[in-house]
Amino acid sequence: MRPLCEFVSSEILPGVRALIAKKMMEDHGITQSKAAELLDTTQPTISHYKRDLRGRKVSILKQHPPLMEMIDSIAKRIMSGEISPKQTGAEFCSICRYMQKNGLIPEGCKISE
């Protein structure tokens, strides 16, 4: 049985970050380097997101409008400076909690204690 955080960090988080990065670059015209800085990651990672080489679980997220609203809100709040790069982790946890509450995470995953 895979611990929940392991599943989320390998399967869900890259998709969330990819959507946020794409949203910031498309809606706000920022560079990959700036997106990387704002998401506390590297430019090559953002490049992979942009080319759909990472974050392939995006389709799961796109099927749920409330998740997409959360992702849009996070992107806007990062761009406005309301969320710092170091605070994005807590935002990602809120997405994880939502997904768990709504049965969007496979049953084989559990919260590790």
C-alpha positions in Angstrom: 0.0 0.0 0.0 1.5 3.3 -1.1 1.4 6.1 1.5 -0.9 9.0 0.4 1.9 11.6 0.3 4.1 9.4 -1.8 1.3 8.9 -4.3 0.4 12.6 -4.4 4.0 13.8 -4.7 4.7 11.5 -7.6 1.4 11.5 -9.4 -0.7 14.5 -8.5 1.7 17.3 -7.5 3.5 17.5 -10.9 0.1 18.0 -12.6 -0.9 20.7 -10.2 2.4 22.5 -10.6 2.2 22.1 -14.4 -1.3 23.7 -14.5 -0.3 26.5 -12.2 2.9 27.2 -14.2 1.1 27.2 -17.6 -1.6 29.4 -16.2 0.9 32.0 -14.9 2.9 32.0 -18.2 -0.2 32.2 -20.4 -2.3 34.6 -18.3 0.4 36.8 -17.0 3.1 36.5 -19.7 5.9 35.5 -17.4 8.9 33.5 -18.5 9.7 29.9 -17.5 12.5 31.2 -15.3 10.1 33.5 -13.4 7.5 30.7 -13.1 10.2 28.5 -11.7 11.2 31.1 -9.2 7.6 31.6 -8.1 7.0 27.9 -7.7 10.4 27.3 -6.0 11.6 24.9 -8.7 13.9 25.0 -11.7 13.4 26.3 -15.2 14.1 22.9 -16.7 11.2 21.5 -14.6 8.9 24.3 -15.9 10.1 23.4 -19.5 9.1 19.8 -18.9 5.7 20.9 -17.6 5.2 23.2 -20.6 6.0 20.3 -23.0 3.8 17.8 -21.1 6.8 15.7 -20.2 5.9 15.9 -16.5 2.6 16.3 -14.9 0.8 13.9 -17.1 -2.1 13.5 -14.6 -3.4 16.8 -15.7 -6.5 15.2 -17.3 -7.6 13.9 -13.9 -7.5 17.4 -12.5 -9.2 19.0 -15.5 -12.2 16.8 -15.1 -13.1 18.4 -11.8 -14.1 22.1 -12.0 -13.6 22.8 -8.3 -10.0 21.6 -8.6 -9.4 23.8 -11.5 -10.9 26.7 -9.6 -8.5 26.0 -6.7 -5.5 25.8 -9.2 -6.6 29.1 -10.8 -6.9 30.8 -7.4 -3.4 29.6 -6.4 -1.9 30.9 -9.6 -3.6 34.3 -9.2 -2.5 34.5 -5.5 1.1 33.6 -6.4 1.1 36.3 -9.1 -0.4 38.9 -6.8 2.3 38.2 -4.1 -0.3 36.9 -1.6 1.5 33.5 -1.6 5.3 33.3 -1.5 7.2 30.5 -3.2 7.8 28.9 0.2 4.0 28.9 1.0 2.9 27.0 -2.0 3.3 23.7 -0.2 0.3 24.5 2.1 -1.8 25.3 -1.0 -0.9 22.0 -2.5 -2.0 20.2 0.7 -5.4 21.8 0.3 -5.8 20.3 -3.1 -4.7 16.9 -1.7 -7.3 17.2 1.1 -10.0 18.1 -1.4 -9.1 15.1 -3.6 -9.0 12.7 -0.7 -12.4 14.0 0.7 -14.0 13.6 -2.8 -12.6 10.1 -3.5 -10.2 11.2 -6.2 -7.3 9.4 -4.8 -7.0 5.6 -5.3 -8.2 3.5 -2.4 -4.8 1.7 -2.1 -3.3 5.0 -0.8 -3.6 5.9 2.8 -2.4 8.6 5.1 0.8 7.4 6.6 1.1 7.9 10.3 
